[in-house]
Amino acid sequence: RVYNDTVDFDNHYMYKSTNVVKATHRDKVVGAAIGLPHNNVGVTPYMSNHFNTEKKAHIQVYVDNKVADAWFIEQFIVKPPFTRQGMGTQILNKVKIYAHDNSYSKVSIFCYDKNTGSKTFLESQGFSVTKTIDVSSHPFFQSISVNNLHQMVCTI
């Protein structure tokens, strides 16, 4: 379940358990990527009815800038101390295989400008910035001190 107990995996919300690649260590999740087809990236009826204006506007930034015909990585994380041990590379490789097996030739992700380590890592994995989106005037991004959102794409 995500965000709210009323949101479940089978009610057309964009998170689907089949789209998760996870890395575990001693039965604990230490890294994961949540992905979905580009055509599933959108404001759902649940979001329209339950999210406030600011949160909907935040999501709309991603919707407006999605990459057509790309498998979209919505969330990606490797928790310390498991960074820099190849886990992120393995997760992304599995995402790329999954995307390819589902007839996608590209994988996309967004990266905050202040997250330079992630941007460098993604570039080392074949991603490149295809668009930089100015979000400096957006209230949500101001609250986390982000000025730009990088749209990154990797051809597989």
Disulfide bonds with the S-S distance in Angstrom:
none
